[in-house]
Amino acid sequence: MDPLMDSLLENQWKLVTTATRGDGYSEYQVMRQHKAEGKNGWRYLIQQEDADPKGVFLMGCKEGRDPLKDIGTCELKLNEDGTQVLGVDLDGDVAIKI
């Protein structure tokens, strides 16, 4: 697995530690179907245990780089309406949207 920041734009995301990532993260299953959204974004279907799948967008990615490629489960922080990813934690490799 590549480091998370290798796929994210440095002017839109920053690397943090698990201790400083903040609250609001939940564990999600990431479905296999990933769809590019423009040059710098991806649309994912994610699902919490015993919940319906939902679509979310992760914007601020390097062109052609999918930060959740080959990821089955991760912790995500979503915006209030649950449509945009604001934070990603891949087993301690943590980035937050700035």
MDAnalysis code that builds the backbone (N, CA, C; Angstrom):
import MDAnalysis as mda
import numpy as np

u = mda.Universe.empty(294, n_residues=98, atom_resindex=np.repeat(np.arange(98), 3), trajectory=True)
u.add_TopologyAttr("name", ["N", "CA", "C"] * 98)
u.add_TopologyAttr("resid", np.arange(1, 99))
u.add_TopologyAttr("resname", ["MET", "ASP", "PRO", "LEU", "MET", "ASP", "SER", "LEU", "LEU", "GLU", "ASN", "GLN", "TRP", "LYS", "LEU", "VAL", "THR", "THR", "ALA", "THR", "ARG", "GLY", "ASP", "GLY", "TYR", "SER", "GLU", "TYR", "GLN", "VAL", "MET", "ARG", "GLN", "HIS", "LYS", "ALA", "GLU", "GLY", "LYS", "ASN", "GLY", "TRP", "ARG", "TYR", "LEU", "ILE", "GLN", "GLN", "GLU", "ASP", "ALA", "ASP", "PRO", "LYS", "GLY", "VAL", "PHE", "LEU", "MET", "GLY", "CYS", "LYS", "GLU", "GLY", "ARG", "ASP", "PRO", "LEU", "LYS", "ASP", "ILE", "GLY", "THR", "CYS", "GLU", "LEU", "LYS", "LEU", "ASN", "GLU", "ASP", "GLY", "THR", "GLN", "VAL", "LEU", "GLY", "VAL", "ASP", "LEU", "ASP", "GLY", "ASP", "VAL", "ALA", "ILE", "LYS", "ILE"])
u.atoms.positions = np.array([
    [0.847, -1.174, 0.000],
    [0.000, 0.000, 0.000],
    [0.896, 1.242, 0.000],
    [0.611, 2.167, -0.911],
    [1.361, 3.423, -0.993],
    [0.979, 4.330, 0.169],
    [1.902, 5.188, 0.608],
    [1.524, 6.176, 1.631],
    [0.362, 7.037, 1.132],
    [-0.535, 7.379, 2.025],
    [-1.751, 8.109, 1.685],
    [-1.457, 9.421, 0.958],
    [-0.503, 10.194, 1.432],
    [-0.217, 11.504, 0.842],
    [0.363, 11.405, -0.568],
    [0.812, 10.218, -0.995],
    [1.272, 10.047, -2.376],
    [0.134, 10.240, -3.367],
    [-1.121, 10.107, -2.907],
    [-2.293, 10.230, -3.778],
    [-3.064, 11.526, -3.577],
    [-2.691, 12.328, -2.588],
    [-3.466, 13.529, -2.251],
    [-2.676, 14.801, -2.550],
    [-3.395, 15.854, -2.924],
    [-2.769, 17.148, -3.192],
    [-2.360, 17.811, -1.873],
    [-1.093, 18.192, -1.778],
    [-0.558, 18.761, -0.542],
    [-1.192, 20.104, -0.185],
    [-1.751, 20.818, -1.168],
    [-2.373, 22.106, -0.868],
    [-3.825, 21.959, -0.406],
    [-4.340, 20.707, -0.374],
    [-5.706, 20.473, 0.076],
    [-5.806, 19.492, 1.242],
    [-4.728, 18.762, 1.510],
    [-4.707, 17.761, 2.577],
    [-3.424, 17.911, 3.370],
    [-3.475, 17.516, 4.645],
    [-2.237, 17.476, 5.428],
    [-2.201, 16.192, 6.240],
    [-0.996, 15.705, 6.428],
    [-0.746, 14.508, 7.212],
    [-0.772, 14.875, 8.687],
    [-1.465, 14.075, 9.496],
    [-1.514, 14.277, 10.946],
    [-1.294, 12.934, 11.628],
    [-1.152, 12.969, 12.932],
    [-1.010, 11.730, 13.693],
    [-2.384, 11.251, 14.149],
    [-2.460, 10.021, 14.582],
    [-3.730, 9.509, 15.104],
    [-4.144, 10.278, 16.353],
    [-3.181, 10.777, 17.107],
    [-3.497, 11.532, 18.323],
    [-4.076, 12.910, 18.018],
    [-3.733, 13.477, 16.864],
    [-4.187, 14.835, 16.534],
    [-5.233, 14.867, 15.422],
    [-5.737, 13.727, 15.016],
    [-6.682, 13.687, 13.890],
    [-8.046, 14.260, 14.237],
    [-8.395, 14.283, 15.514],
    [-9.697, 14.782, 15.938],
    [-10.739, 13.677, 15.993],
    [-11.968, 14.068, 16.335],
    [-13.072, 13.121, 16.484],
    [-13.892, 13.045, 15.202],
    [-14.874, 12.154, 15.221],
    [-15.831, 12.075, 14.128],
    [-15.538, 11.011, 13.092],
    [-14.589, 10.131, 13.354],
    [-14.261, 9.069, 12.408],
    [-15.112, 7.833, 12.683],
    [-15.475, 7.139, 11.613],
    [-16.197, 5.873, 11.715],
    [-15.561, 4.884, 10.755],
    [-15.697, 3.600, 11.081],
    [-15.147, 2.561, 10.218],
    [-16.141, 2.224, 9.117],
    [-15.632, 2.125, 7.890],
    [-16.459, 1.817, 6.727],
    [-15.818, 0.717, 5.896],
    [-16.658, -0.088, 5.273],
    [-16.231, -0.990, 4.215],
    [-16.229, -0.164, 2.934],
    [-15.196, -0.269, 2.145],
    [-15.112, 0.447, 0.873],
    [-15.400, -0.562, -0.231],
    [-16.477, -0.331, -0.978],
    [-16.852, -1.234, -2.061],
    [-15.812, -1.149, -3.182],
    [-15.779, -2.161, -4.006],
    [-14.758, -2.256, -5.051],
    [-14.906, -1.235, -6.170],
    [-16.115, -0.740, -6.400],
    [-16.340, 0.174, -7.516],
    [-15.928, 1.600, -7.138],
    [-14.863, 2.090, -7.771],
    [-14.374, 3.452, -7.560],
    [-14.520, 4.186, -8.891],
    [-15.062, 5.395, -8.854],
    [-15.291, 6.153, -10.084],
    [-14.594, 7.508, -9.987],
    [-13.772, 7.813, -10.980],
    [-13.108, 9.117, -11.014],
    [-14.146, 10.212, -11.198],
    [-13.975, 11.312, -10.452],
    [-14.841, 12.495, -10.549],
    [-13.965, 13.666, -10.965],
    [-13.966, 13.978, -12.249],
    [-13.093, 15.030, -12.743],
    [-11.636, 14.596, -12.667],
    [-10.737, 15.570, -12.630],
    [-9.308, 15.266, -12.599],
    [-8.797, 14.977, -11.196],
    [-9.480, 15.479, -10.173],
    [-8.908, 15.409, -8.829],
    [-9.842, 14.841, -7.777],
    [-10.766, 13.974, -8.176],
    [-11.678, 13.408, -7.192],
    [-12.087, 11.983, -7.518],
    [-12.638, 11.316, -6.505],
    [-13.134, 9.944, -6.645],
    [-14.465, 9.821, -5.935],
    [-15.330, 8.977, -6.487],
    [-16.602, 8.640, -5.853],
    [-16.511, 7.188, -5.405],
    [-16.880, 6.964, -4.148],
    [-16.839, 5.627, -3.564],
    [-18.207, 5.253, -3.018],
    [-18.482, 3.966, -3.003],
    [-19.606, 3.440, -2.244],
    [-19.017, 2.875, -0.967],
    [-19.529, 3.340, 0.170],
    [-19.044, 2.874, 1.465],
    [-20.222, 2.358, 2.275],
    [-19.916, 1.540, 3.273],
    [-20.986, 0.965, 4.085],
    [-20.478, 0.677, 5.488],
    [-21.270, 1.107, 6.462],
    [-21.007, 0.706, 7.835],
    [-21.714, -0.617, 8.076],
    [-21.259, -1.352, 9.072],
    [-21.864, -2.640, 9.396],
    [-23.362, -2.468, 9.647],
    [-24.175, -3.314, 9.030],
    [-25.639, -3.316, 9.181],
    [-26.306, -2.031, 8.705],
    [-25.703, -1.314, 7.774],
    [-26.302, -0.091, 7.220],
    [-26.312, -0.196, 5.696],
    [-27.119, 0.644, 5.067],
    [-27.169, 0.674, 3.610],
    [-25.924, 1.361, 3.057],
    [-25.460, 0.935, 1.873],
    [-24.334, 1.618, 1.239],
    [-24.712, 3.046, 0.860],
    [-23.700, 3.917, 0.840],
    [-23.936, 5.291, 0.396],
    [-22.731, 5.770, -0.395],
    [-22.988, 6.714, -1.295],
    [-21.927, 7.278, -2.110],
    [-21.310, 8.490, -1.443],
    [-19.986, 8.577, -1.497],
    [-19.261, 9.732, -0.963],
    [-18.190, 10.157, -1.970],
    [-17.776, 11.413, -1.852],
    [-16.742, 11.956, -2.727],
    [-15.499, 12.284, -1.912],
    [-14.355, 11.932, -2.469],
    [-13.068, 12.309, -1.899],
    [-12.401, 13.208, -2.942],
    [-12.344, 14.498, -2.650],
    [-11.801, 15.482, -3.581],
    [-10.407, 15.911, -3.118],
    [-9.621, 16.437, -4.062],
    [-8.269, 16.877, -3.733],
    [-7.233, 15.790, -3.924],
    [-7.467, 14.920, -4.903],
    [-6.532, 13.830, -5.192],
    [-5.626, 14.214, -6.355],
    [-4.440, 13.644, -6.376],
    [-3.559, 13.825, -7.524],
    [-4.194, 13.117, -8.720],
    [-4.052, 13.714, -9.885],
    [-4.694, 13.180, -11.083],
    [-4.294, 11.722, -11.321],
    [-5.318, 10.879, -11.484],
    [-5.094, 9.465, -11.759],
    [-4.696, 8.630, -10.554],
    [-4.650, 9.211, -9.358],
    [-4.234, 8.483, -8.154],
    [-5.437, 8.262, -7.248],
    [-5.774, 7.027, -6.991],
    [-6.905, 6.645, -6.147],
    [-6.385, 6.328, -4.745],
    [-6.637, 7.205, -3.758],
    [-6.098, 6.976, -2.416],
    [-6.648, 5.735, -1.717],
    [-7.815, 5.254, -2.137],
    [-8.402, 4.078, -1.488],
    [-8.328, 2.832, -2.369],
    [-7.441, 2.855, -3.354],
    [-7.251, 1.680, -4.208],
    [-6.791, 0.506, -3.344],
    [-7.424, -0.626, -3.540],
    [-7.093, -1.867, -2.818],
    [-7.355, -1.784, -1.315],
    [-8.175, -0.822, -0.878],
    [-8.528, -0.694, 0.539],
    [-9.910, -1.303, 0.744],
    [-10.037, -2.219, 1.682],
    [-11.323, -2.848, 1.969],
    [-12.049, -2.190, 3.126],
    [-11.294, -1.784, 4.147],
    [-11.865, -1.160, 5.336],
    [-10.962, -0.006, 5.764],
    [-11.587, 1.106, 6.147],
    [-10.816, 2.236, 6.660],
    [-11.719, 3.093, 7.534],
    [-11.097, 4.021, 8.240],
    [-11.852, 4.988, 9.032],
    [-11.919, 6.294, 8.258],
    [-13.143, 6.833, 8.146],
    [-13.360, 8.076, 7.422],
    [-14.095, 9.067, 8.301],
    [-13.801, 10.338, 8.086],
    [-14.579, 11.419, 8.682],
    [-15.309, 12.096, 7.531],
    [-16.632, 12.211, 7.654],
    [-17.456, 12.793, 6.600],
    [-17.990, 14.151, 7.024],
    [-18.400, 14.955, 6.037],
    [-19.028, 16.239, 6.346],
    [-20.413, 15.995, 6.944],
    [-21.105, 17.075, 7.321],
    [-22.391, 16.948, 8.027],
    [-23.428, 16.139, 7.275],
    [-23.509, 16.327, 5.953],
    [-24.525, 15.577, 5.207],
    [-24.022, 14.225, 4.710],
    [-22.796, 13.857, 5.080],
    [-22.283, 12.527, 4.783],
    [-21.952, 12.270, 3.331],
    [-21.606, 13.323, 2.576],
    [-21.321, 13.142, 1.155],
    [-19.866, 13.402, 0.776],
    [-19.121, 14.088, 1.637],
    [-17.729, 14.443, 1.341],
    [-16.804, 13.894, 2.426],
    [-15.680, 13.339, 2.003],
    [-14.674, 12.839, 2.938],
    [-13.808, 14.011, 3.395],
    [-13.716, 14.187, 4.716],
    [-12.906, 15.254, 5.316],
    [-11.652, 14.720, 5.998],
    [-11.619, 13.412, 6.247],
    [-10.472, 12.791, 6.893],
    [-10.404, 11.318, 6.549],
    [-9.179, 10.807, 6.428],
    [-8.952, 9.400, 6.097],
    [-7.908, 8.855, 7.058],
    [-8.190, 7.692, 7.640],
    [-7.235, 7.002, 8.506],
    [-7.077, 5.580, 7.984],
    [-5.908, 5.307, 7.411],
    [-5.584, 3.974, 6.906],
    [-4.574, 3.344, 7.859],
    [-5.069, 2.737, 8.911],
    [-4.212, 2.079, 9.908],
    [-3.098, 2.991, 10.410],
    [-3.463, 4.229, 10.780],
    [-2.497, 5.160, 11.342],
    [-1.878, 6.117, 10.345],
    [-2.070, 5.889, 9.061],
    [-1.661, 6.836, 8.021],
    [-2.852, 7.772, 7.832],
    [-2.778, 8.977, 8.431],
    [-3.954, 9.847, 8.557],
    [-3.740, 11.165, 7.821],
    [-4.751, 11.551, 7.031],
    [-4.740, 12.851, 6.358],
    [-6.083, 13.523, 6.584],
    [-6.040, 14.851, 6.767],
    [-7.272, 15.626, 6.931],
    [-7.315, 16.731, 5.880],
    [-8.533, 17.065, 5.475],
    [-8.756, 18.126, 4.481],
    [-8.482, 19.473, 5.146],
    [-7.771, 20.358, 4.430],
    [-7.481, 21.688, 4.978],
    [-8.240, 22.756, 4.207],
])
